Amino acid sequence: MKTVIRSAFAIAALSLSTINLQAQDILNYVDPNIGTAHSRWFFYTPAAVPYGMAKLAPSTNGHYGNPSGWEAVGYDTRHNSIEGFVHFHEWQVGGVSIMPATGELKVNPGELEKPGSGYRSHFDRKNQVAQPGYYKVLLDDYNITAELTATKHVGFHRYTFPKNDRSRIIFDIGNTQGESGAVRDAGVKMTDATHFEGYVVTYPKYVKKYDPDGEVRMYFYGEVSKVPLSVGSFNAEGIQENSKEGKGKGAGIFLNYKTQANEAIELKVGLSYTSIVNAKNNLIAEASRLTFDKAKQQAQATWRAELGKMVVQTTNRDDKVKFYTGLFHALLGRGIASDVNGSFPRHDGTAGRLPKDKQGRFSYNFYNTDAIWGAYWNLTQLWALSYPSHYNDYVHTELEIYKERGWFGDGIANSNFVSGVGTNMVGLAIAGAYQVGIRDYDVNLAYKAIRANELSGKDRKEGSGKMDVEAFLKYGYSPYVDKDSPDSVGAHFSASHTLEYSFSAFAAAQMAKKLGKTDDYNLLIKNSNGWRYLYDKDQKLIHPKRADGTFIGKFDPTEAWRGFQEGNAIQYTFFVPQNPKGLIDAMGKDEFNTRLNDIFATSEKDGFSGGKTINAFAGIKSLYNHGNQPCLHESWLFNFSGKPWYTQKWTRAICNEFYGVEPIHGYGYGQDEDQGQLGSWYVMASLGLFDVKGFSDLRPIVELSSPVFANANIALGNGKKLIIQALNNSKSNVYIQSVTFNGKPLNNCWLYRDELMKGGKLVFKMGSKPNEAWGVKVPPPSVQ
C-alpha cells in the first residue's frame, strides 16, 4: 500500500510543481535566513534535501557548543564571521567541519569576535545566497567563494579560490560542533591522493544525562577533485607537517594547494551513522556520477516537488514567504539516520537493518528526531494531510526503538534517548497515525508499546520519560514534589505531567476501543480525566497538588517551572484538548470565553509570546506563549465554546503578527521552532485546518478557521486533491460568513477528517464582521 501512496503522491507532486513553475519558481518564496537570530543548531541548514542526513550549513559559533546542550548555537544572523561548513545537524548530533583558507596556516577556528585569531573569515550577507538545497557565500578574508549542496547522504562543496601559493582545505573533525557535546574520539586520513575517510564519536549533554551509556558516532568517506601538493595533520597536541592522518581529540588534516585565479576545487562527502564502509556506499550510490551543478539541480528539483504539493495564491508576498518557509522547515525537520543499504544505528553500537518490501525496496526510513512534544498540534497534522510517508517513517522508527530498548524514545539521537521534556507523547502520535489510516506496521506491537507507555513504570529508563507514571496511576494525578525528590512518588512538573498523561491516555483509549479492547479502554478513559483532580474550582485554574490531596501554597498562576514544564498555570489550564467541553463546563462557558479572549487580547501586545526579547523561553511567564508547545491549540478552543469567530480572529492575528519575514522576527523573536513545529502550525492554520486532539479521536475531525490565502491547491496524501478558496478574503475580512464543501452548505465549524480527505472544493465566504449564526449549532465533539 505504501508504494501506491508514494506513486500517487509523486504524480500529484509532479503535476502541481509543474503548474507552479510555469507561474514562478516556488523556491523564490523560501527564505532560510528568516528566524536565524538565536536559532538552534539544526535550524539553519539550507544545503540539504527534505529529511536528509547530509545537512550542510555555515557555522558562526558551532565550536563553542552550549552549556545545557540545547541552547542556540551554530549560525546566528547577528554574527559576521564563518568558522566552517558542517555536515551533521540534528538534535544532539553535530560534526565534520570543513573550511577553505589561504595564507598562514591556522588549525583552530579562533574567537567569534576576533577574525584572524583562527581560520574563521569575515563575510558580508549581501554576498550570501541561501536557498532550499543550496548555499553560497564569499569569505572576505580569503576571497574564496564557498558553495554547498547535498543529496540525501552526501554533502557537496565547491570552493573557488584566488591565485595563491598557500591555499588549503581544512578538515576539523575532532572538536565540538553545536549540540555534539564532548568529543570522545576522532580520526581522519587520506587513503590515497584524492580520497579521505574518518569518524567522530561524541557524548552529547542529553545522552550523558538521559542515556549515559550511549554515544553518537558519525562516519564519512569522500573525495576531492584535485590532488593536494602536500597534506598535514593536527590534534589537541599540535600540528604535524607531511602527515596524512590525524587521530584523537582535536583531530584534523589540511590539504595544501597552489591555486590559479578562479580555480574551483570540489569535494563530495558521503555520510553514515553506522560505518565508514556505509558512508562510502552512500557516496557511490548517490553521487558517483554527480557533478556539483547536477547535485544542486537535483536537490532543488526535489524541493520544488515536495513544496509544490501545496500551492497557495495571494497578492501578499510576505504571507506566501511565511507559508513556504514554514513548510521548508517542516520538511527539513527530522533527518534520516539509515543508509542506502538499510543499515541504521542501534543504541548498543551495532547496526540494525531495515526490512524490504515485496518489490525489494526498504519499507521505511529510520530517523533521528527532536522530541515529538507538541508536534500533534502541527507536524503530525501536516504529515497526515500531505506527507504520510514521513509519518509512517516516524512510527516505524519508534517501533524499532521499542524493539531494541523496551520503550519509546521521545527524542532520538542514533537510538539514544535525548528528550528532557520527560512526558513522552510518542504513543499519542502513533495512535493518531493509526486513526488516520497510517497502519503499514505491526499494529498489535504498536498497541502493546502504547499501552506500556501509559500504564507501566517498572524498569523504566529515565530518557524514555513518564518516570512518575506509577504515581499518576496511583493517585489519578501526578503529585507535586520538590526538585530533589524521586520521580517515582511524583514530579516537580506534576501538573503539566498530569495534563499530558491525561491527553495521551485518551489517545490510547481511542485506539483500544477501535481494537475492541474494552477493559483497556475503560481504564485509559478513566485516566484521561486526571486533569479534574487538579482543577481548582475556586480559582478556576489547574493547581498543582501534593500526594496528601492539598494544593501547593504560595501559588502564583504566572510562575513558570513550578509544577509546570516550560509554562505556567494560566497557560496550562487550557491543556485539556481531549475534552474541551469538560473544561468549558467546569469553568463556565461565559467565564471560559471571556478569560481566553482577554488572554489573547493582552498577549497580542507582546506578539503572542515574549515580546521582542530574543530568547527561547521569553514567553513562559506570559499569559499565552506561541513560541513554545503547550499553548498551540488554545486559539482553536473557541470552536468548542460557541464563539468560533474568536478562533477566526486570533488564529489569523497570530499568523499575521507572531510570524515574520525577517532574520530576527521570524518565529517570534528568537523562539523555539523545534525542527519544523512552528512552521507546520503556520501552514495548517493559514489553510484554516486544525485538530486540537491531534487526530487521536476514534473518528478524527478537522476544525475550520480563517484561511490566509485566496486559493490553496493541496495534493492529499491519498492521491486526491483538495482546493480551498476564500472569497472576499483580505487582512480585514477575517471572519467566516459561510462555507460550502463540494457545493453543499457546511454549517458546522468542523467536519470529519475522512470526509475532507475525499478531496474536492472547500469554499469560504469571508467578511469584516463575525457571522455569529455560523458554526455554533453543533460544536466539535469533545469525547468520542
TORLO-883044 format. One record per residue (C-alpha): x, y, z. Coordinates in steps of 0.02 Angstrom, whole numbers, padded with zeros to 5 digits, always signed. Layout:
TORLO-883044
XYZ/...
END
This chain:
TORLO-883044
+00000+00000+00000/+00141+00119+00040/+00211+00102-00136/+00041+00151-00206/+00034+00302-00091/+00209+00357-00139/+00172+00335-00326/+00010+00433-00319/+00099+00561-00213/+00238+00581-00340/+00117+00602-00485/+00017+00734-00391/+00177+00823-00340/+00243+00824-00517/+00085+00898-00591/+00070+01030-00455/+00252+01082-00460/+00247+01092-00649/+00096+01207-00643/+00180+01314-00510/+00344+01326-00604/+00252+01395-00753/+00197+01540-00643/+00352+01572-00537/+00485+01466-00455/+00417+01411-00287/+00592+01418-00212/+00586+01607-00226/+00463+01606-00082/+00576+01511+00038/+00696+01616+00141/+00805+01506+00254/+00875+01663+00337/+00708+01700+00421/+00720+01669+00608/+00909+01646+00613/+00936+01754+00767/+00958+01641+00918/+00914+01489+00813/+00957+01313+00866/+01091+01200+00793/+00977+01107+00673/+00876+01258+00614/+00985+01333+00478/+01038+01201+00353/+00997+01266+00179/+01108+01143+00083/+01002+00989+00113/+00858+00891+00041/+00698+00851+00136/+00734+00737+00285/+00912+00712+00228/+01060+00652+00330/+01178+00774+00244/+01127+00946+00307/+01263+01068+00263/+01273+01244+00331/+01395+01379+00380/+01435+01391+00564/+01473+01554+00651/+01498+01487+00828/+01470+01299+00824/+01635+01254+00906/+01581+01345+01065/+01450+01211+01097/+01320+01258+01227/+01316+01237+01416/+01149+01148+01431/+01151+01052+01267/+01003+01137+01184/+01034+01324+01176/+01052+01421+01014/+01217+01387+00929/+01282+01364+00753/+01227+01506+00641/+01166+01675+00701/+01118+01818+00588/+01198+01940+00710/+01371+01863+00686/+01490+01921+00550/+01616+01781+00530/+01609+01599+00475/+01715+01463+00554/+01674+01316+00442/+01544+01218+00346/+01471+01074+00446/+01387+00915+00382/+01287+00840+00527/+01148+00947+00601/+01021+00855+00707/+00956+00865+00885/+01111+00820+00990/+01208+00774+00833/+01342+00882+00755/+01508+00856+00670/+01629+00856+00522/+01676+01035+00482/+01772+01088+00326/+01845+01260+00293/+01945+01330+00146/+02080+01460+00180/+02236+01544+00112/+02393+01615+00188/+02464+01573+00359/+02419+01400+00423/+02293+01402+00566/+02208+01244+00631/+02083+01313+00755/+01932+01422+00714/+01978+01565+00829/+01863+01680+00927/+01697+01741+00861/+01735+01924+00886/+01916+01909+00827/+01931+01850+00647/+02115+01824+00616/+02135+01735+00783/+02099+01572+00690/+02048+01512+00518/+01874+01592+00526/+01834+01728+00399/+01729+01886+00390/+01581+01882+00271/+01451+02006+00211/+01271+01947+00197/+01249+02041+00035/+01368+01909-00036/+01269+01764+00037/+01139+01657-00054/+01032+01534+00043/+00901+01430-00047/+00823+01259-00020/+00961+01140-00073/+01097+01270-00099/+01209+01392-00004/+01340+01514-00067/+01449+01645+00019/+01606+01747-00011/+01736+01726+00127/+01808+01902+00131/+01971+01864+00220/+02022+01739+00086/+01924+01798-00067/+01858+01620-00080/+01682+01584-00140/+01608+01435-00048/+01458+01338-00116/+01364+01192-00038/+01230+01070-00093/+01179+00892-00049/+01093+00729-00089/+01012+00628+00050/+01176+00557+00117/+01311+00658+00027/+01374+00835+00051/+01447+00931-00096/+01568+01076-00082/+01638+01192-00215/+01772+01316-00163/+01828+01444-00293/+01999+01507-00243/+02101+01661-00292/+02277+01646-00361/+02378+01594-00209/+02527+01483-00173/+02462+01444+00002/+02283+01387-00023/+02215+01245+00082/+02061+01147+00138/+02049+01110+00325/+01955+00959+00395/+01915+00998+00577/+01846+00833+00641/+01889+00809+00824/+01810+00963+00902/+01638+01006+00972/+01509+01056+00843/+01344+01132+00901/+01248+01011+01011/+01375+00870+00990/+01442+00879+01167/+01616+00821+01209/+01717+00728+01077/+01773+00559+01142/+01874+00506+00990/+01901+00557+00811/+02007+00516+00660/+02031+00571+00481/+02154+00517+00348/+02191+00521+00163/+02175+00345+00093/+02255+00392-00073/+02292+00550-00171/+02111+00610-00179/+02007+00506-00056/+01984+00529+00129/+01887+00447+00270/+01857+00469+00454/+01745+00462+00605/+01698+00559+00761/+01625+00493+00922/+01534+00618+01034/+01448+00619+01202/+01306+00746+01193/+01239+00827+01351/+01068+00745+01336/+01143+00573+01305/+01252+00596+01458/+01100+00645+01563/+00963+00532+01497/+01053+00384+01416/+01226+00387+01497/+01293+00225+01423/+01263+00287+01246/+01361+00394+01124/+01342+00464+00948/+01452+00400+00808/+01470+00487+00640/+01568+00421+00490/+01619+00495+00324/+01707+00448+00162/+01742+00569+00022/+01842+00628-00124/+01922+00792-00178/+01934+00844-00360/+02117+00897-00355/+02270+00809-00288/+02347+00915-00148/+02530+00964-00155/+02550+00903+00023/+02448+00850+00174/+02472+00888+00357/+02380+00835+00515/+02341+00903+00686/+02257+00860+00850/+02248+00930+01026/+02435+00903+01046/+02488+01004+00895/+02524+01009+00708/+02619+00878+00609/+02676+00926+00434/+02681+00794+00297/+02562+00680+00390/+02409+00607+00307/+02317+00556+00465/+02254+00646+00619/+02189+00548+00769/+02114+00582+00940/+02030+00734+01013/+02052+00886+00905/+02097+00779+00755/+02105+00854+00582/+02202+00864+00420/+02239+01003+00297/+02264+00989+00109/+02387+01114+00035/+02368+01183-00141/+02437+01309-00263/+02285+01385-00348/+02256+01492-00500/+02132+01636-00505/+01952+01572-00500/+02008+01392-00484/+01871+01282-00411/+01905+01130-00302/+01758+01016-00266/+01726+00888-00130/+01598+00751-00109/+01573+00685+00068/+01471+00528+00099/+01398+00514+00274/+01338+00373+00386/+01297+00338+00568/+01348+00155+00554/+01519+00138+00470/+01647+00211+00351/+01604+00071+00230/+01423+00126+00227/+01474+00307+00207/+01571+00253+00053/+01423+00151-00010/+01309+00301+00015/+01425+00409-00087/+01440+00283-00228/+01253+00254-00235/+01201+00436-00236/+01346+00539-00301/+01473+00440-00402/+01412+00517-00566/+01351+00683-00499/+01439+00849-00526/+01409+00990-00405/+01293+01077-00527/+01194+00918-00559/+01179+00886-00372/+01115+01063-00345/+00991+01044-00487/+00931+00878-00417/+00915+00944-00239/+00814+01094-00294/+00702+00988-00405/+00664+00882-00252/+00620+01036-00153/+00506+01101-00292/+00414+00936-00297/+00390+00925-00108/+00346+01107-00081/+00236+01100-00235/+00117+00980-00152/+00040+01138-00080/+00012+01282-00199/-00057+01441-00121/-00107+01603-00206/-00115+01778-00133/-00069+01955-00178/+00028+01969-00014/+00205+01908-00046/+00251+01905+00140/+00112+01781+00178/+00175+01668+00039/+00353+01681+00105/+00294+01635+00280/+00198+01487+00211/+00336+01411+00106/+00473+01449+00231/+00369+01363+00365/+00339+01215+00250/+00525+01211+00210/+00569+01198+00394/+00436+01064+00420/+00510+00959+00279/+00689+00994+00331/+00650+00942+00510/+00690+00766+00561/+00836+00681+00473/+00860+00507+00402/+00983+00401+00502/+00979+00244+00393/+01095+00207+00247/+01058+00161+00067/+01081-00022+00113/+00956-00011+00255/+01080-00006+00399/+01036+00105+00546/+01122+00141+00712/+01068+00048+00869/+01098+00108+01045/+01217-00036+01081/+01335+00017+00942/+01282-00116+00818/+01188-00084+00657/+01009-00137+00629/+00939-00174+00457/+00775-00112+00386/+00661-00242+00304/+00622-00240+00119/+00450-00241+00039/+00390-00360-00097/+00472-00253-00230/+00640-00269-00142/+00641-00091-00079/+00661-00036+00101/+00489-00011+00176/+00531+00143+00277/+00669+00258+00338/+00742+00270+00512/+00752+00446+00585/+00845+00550+00709/+00719+00667+00788/+00692+00802+00915/+00553+00768+01041/+00377+00747+00971/+00314+00853+01118/+00181+00967+01045/+00201+00901+00867/+00024+00831+00870/-00029+01015+00853/+00070+01046+00695/+00193+00923+00619/+00094+00761+00626/-00060+00851+00559/+00040+00914+00410/+00114+00741+00382/-00058+00662+00388/-00128+00788+00264/+00001+00778+00125/+00159+00686+00181/+00102+00520+00256/+00262+00429+00210/+00355+00538+00337/+00226+00496+00470/+00244+00312+00427/+00434+00326+00440/+00417+00407+00610/+00304+00269+00677/+00422+00134+00614/+00571+00223+00691/+00488+00223+00862/+00440+00041+00845/+00621-00002+00806/+00672+00094+00963/+00541-00001+01063/+00601-00169+00999/+00780-00133+01050/+00755-00028+01207/+00587-00087+01275/+00518+00091+01275/+00479+00230+01155/+00602+00374+01149/+00529+00549+01134/+00688+00621+01060/+00810+00507+00969/+00995+00527+00925/+01061+00367+00847/+00939+00265+00954/+00989+00356+01112/+00854+00437+01219/+00881+00626+01213/+00720+00707+01270/+00724+00814+01425/+00537+00852+01424/+00501+00694+01522/+00323+00655+01467/+00344+00552+01306/+00195+00586+01193/+00253+00460+01063/+00106+00345+01099/-00016+00485+01060/+00071+00522+00895/+00065+00339+00844/-00116+00321+00898/-00154+00473+00790/-00067+00391+00643/-00173+00236+00667/-00335+00337+00674/-00296+00424+00509/-00263+00259+00423/-00073+00251+00429/-00057+00068+00477/+00086-00004+00375/+00165-00084+00529/+00131-00215+00662/-00024-00138+00742/-00026-00262+00887/+00155-00221+00928/+00117-00035+00916/-00031-00050+01034/+00071-00155+01157/+00203-00018+01160/+00074+00121+01176/-00012+00030+01320/+00153+00006+01412/+00196+00188+01386/+00036+00238+01477/+00025+00105+01611/+00197+00041+01656/+00336+00112+01762/+00434-00046+01801/+00618-00038+01748/+00581+00120+01652/+00732+00214+01586/+00741+00399+01630/+00764+00451+01450/+00600+00368+01400/+00504+00490+01509/+00347+00463+01615/+00453+00417+01766/+00307+00467+01878/+00177+00364+01784/+00151+00245+01930/+00113+00391+02045/-00008+00457+01914/-00095+00288+01909/-00100+00276+02099/-00172+00448+02135/-00258+00488+01971/-00137+00633+01955/+00049+00660+01975/+00084+00733+02148/+00193+00887+02163/+00364+00855+02240/+00517+00963+02268/+00655+00956+02140/+00763+00838+02243/+00625+00709+02267/+00618+00547+02165/+00503+00540+02015/+00427+00376+02074/+00319+00470+02200/+00276+00618+02089/+00362+00756+01992/+00414+00935+02007/+00320+00968+01845/+00175+00869+01912/+00031+00975+01846/+00091+00981+01666/+00132+00795+01676/-00044+00759+01737/-00121+00856+01594/-00009+00774+01464/-00034+00599+01533/-00222+00629+01532/-00214+00678+01348/-00105+00531+01297/-00215+00412+01397/-00363+00473+01296/-00272+00438+01133/-00226+00263+01191/-00406+00235+01247/-00473+00276+01075/-00354+00154+00994/-00401+00021+01122/-00584+00050+01081/-00551+00033+00894/-00460-00131+00927/-00602-00198+01037/-00501-00195+01199/-00644-00141+01312/-00558-00164+01481/-00408-00062+01424/-00523+00071+01355/-00616+00088+01519/-00454+00104+01618/-00373+00226+01498/-00525+00337+01476/-00536+00348+01666/-00353+00404+01669/-00392+00536+01537/-00489+00631+01672/-00336+00654+01782/-00343+00841+01749/-00502+00852+01854/-00405+00812+02014/-00302+00970+01991/-00441+01087+01939/-00458+01219+02075/-00643+01265+02074/-00613+01423+02174/-00479+01496+02060/-00539+01403+01906/-00361+01355+01867/-00256+01199+01861/-00166+01200+02028/-00026+01077+02073/-00072+00960+02215/+00030+00858+02337/+00006+00673+02373/-00098+00713+02528/-00228+00797+02417/-00187+00977+02464/-00150+01111+02336/+00025+01185+02347/+00041+01351+02437/+00115+01517+02381/+00034+01485+02214/+00069+01613+02078/-00027+01568+01918/+00104+01656+01810/+00253+01568+01889/+00343+01452+01770/+00442+01296+01814/+00345+01261+01975/+00227+01120+01936/+00232+01159+01751/+00359+01116+01616/+00405+01270+01513/+00245+01360+01559/+00129+01415+01698/-00046+01385+01767/-00129+01518+01657/-00063+01432+01501/-00085+01252+01556/-00261+01269+01623/-00321+01258+01443/-00222+01097+01413/-00374+00982+01408/-00382+00953+01219/-00457+00780+01241/-00613+00853+01321/-00637+01040+01290/-00820+01029+01340/-00771+00959+01509/-00657+01107+01542/-00785+01232+01474/-00921+01159+01587/-00805+01163+01738/-00757+01344+01709/-00924+01403+01642/-00945+01448+01460/-00952+01637+01487/-00801+01634+01602/-00707+01522+01480/-00738+01634+01331/-00706+01797+01423/-00547+01737+01505/-00473+01658+01349/-00518+01806+01239/-00441+01925+01365/-00284+01820+01368/-00264+01838+01180/-00305+02024+01183/-00170+02051+01314/-00045+01934+01230/-00063+02020+01063/+00027+02169+01139/+00180+02057+01163/+00170+01975+00993/+00084+01821+01067/+00242+01768+01156/+00387+01852+01244/+00381+02018+01154/+00544+02068+01071/+00656+01979+01196/+00770+01864+01097/+00761+01706+01200/+00676+01538+01175/+00596+01548+01348/+00547+01731+01342/+00362+01688+01341/+00347+01554+01475/+00287+01679+01607/+00164+01762+01489/-00023+01726+01477/-00005+01644+01306/+00157+01585+01227/+00154+01540+01044/+00342+01519+01049/+00327+01352+01138/+00219+01197+01127/+00094+01195+01272/-00014+01338+01205/-00026+01299+01020/-00205+01233+01023/-00283+01370+01129/-00340+01487+00990/-00443+01343+00918/-00541+01310+01078/-00672+01442+01041/-00743+01323+00910/-00796+01214+01057/-00862+01356+01165/-00991+01429+01045/-00889+01576+00982/-00794+01514+00828/-00769+01693+00768/-00640+01714+00906/-00544+01566+00835/-00551+01652+00665/-00493+01817+00737/-00350+01753+00841/-00279+01619+00726/-00269+01749+00587/-00190+01876+00706/-00057+01751+00761/-00016+01712+00579/-00001+01898+00543/+00093+01956+00697/+00190+01816+00781/+00263+01756+00617/+00378+01873+00522/+00490+01876+00370/+00649+01945+00449/+00802+01856+00518/+00764+01915+00695/+00573+01914+00687/+00536+01750+00602/+00457+01636+00730/+00425+01765+00862/+00590+01840+00920/+00716+01701+00941/+00586+01571+00987/+00599+01382+00989/+00550+01317+00816/+00588+01135+00859/+00625+01056+00690/+00477+01122+00594/+00342+01132+00727/+00303+01318+00722/+00322+01317+00534/+00196+01175+00522/+00074+01268+00634/+00077+01416+00515/+00048+01303+00365/-00103+01217+00444/-00178+01375+00521/-00155+01477+00363/-00253+01344+00269/-00389+01357+00401/-00371+01175+00459/-00328+01104+00631/-00372+00974+00763/-00341+01007+00947/-00335+00820+00979/-00201+00782+00851/-00314+00659+00760/-00323+00547+00913/-00514+00533+00908/-00599+00371+00862/-00658+00465+00708/-00543+00615+00691/-00611+00786+00646/-00540+00943+00567/-00585+01112+00638/-00605+01261+00523/-00542+01438+00541/-00496+01589+00436/-00388+01546+00285/-00248+01667+00246/-00246+01629+00059/-00372+01663-00077/-00334+01493-00153/-00242+01337-00099/-00220+01181-00204/-00166+01034-00096/-00108+00862-00151/-00179+00749-00016/-00080+00601+00045/-00206+00479-00029/-00177+00545-00205/-00331+00656-00209/-00338+00844-00220/-00413+00974-00103/-00447+01151-00161/-00477+01284-00029/-00547+01451-00084/-00578+01605+00023/-00692+01726-00067/-00685+01911-00022/-00531+01875+00084/-00419+02015+00148/-00323+02074+00301/-00484+02146+00372/-00604+02012+00308/-00550+01878+00431/-00722+01814+00482/-00811+01667+00402/-00983+01710+00336/-01023+01540+00261/-00938+01381+00199/-00978+01253+00065/-00893+01087+00036/-00914+01015-00138/-01060+01132-00166/-01157+01088-00009/-01175+01209+00138/-01066+01167+00287/-01146+01243+00440/-01026+01172+00570/-00855+01244+00610/-00786+01069+00588/-00805+00912+00483/-00747+00734+00496/-00572+00711+00427/-00618+00561+00320/-00742+00672+00227/-00611+00806+00198/-00488+00676+00134/-00607+00628-00006/-00550+00791-00084/-00644+00919-00182/-00676+01103-00153/-00694+01190+00015/-00756+01368-00010/-00759+01502+00125/-00850+01666+00106/-00764+01797+00212/-00817+01964+00289/-00758+02102+00404/-00881+02063+00544/-00919+01898+00632/-01067+01795+00574/-01121+01739+00747/-01251+01621+00674/-01124+01514+00580/-01038+01365+00659/-01123+01373+00828/-01264+01246+00821/-01162+01087+00834/-00990+01109+00916/-00849+00989+00876/-00864+00827+00975/-00767+00834+01138/-00767+00649+01183/-00796+00506+01063/
END
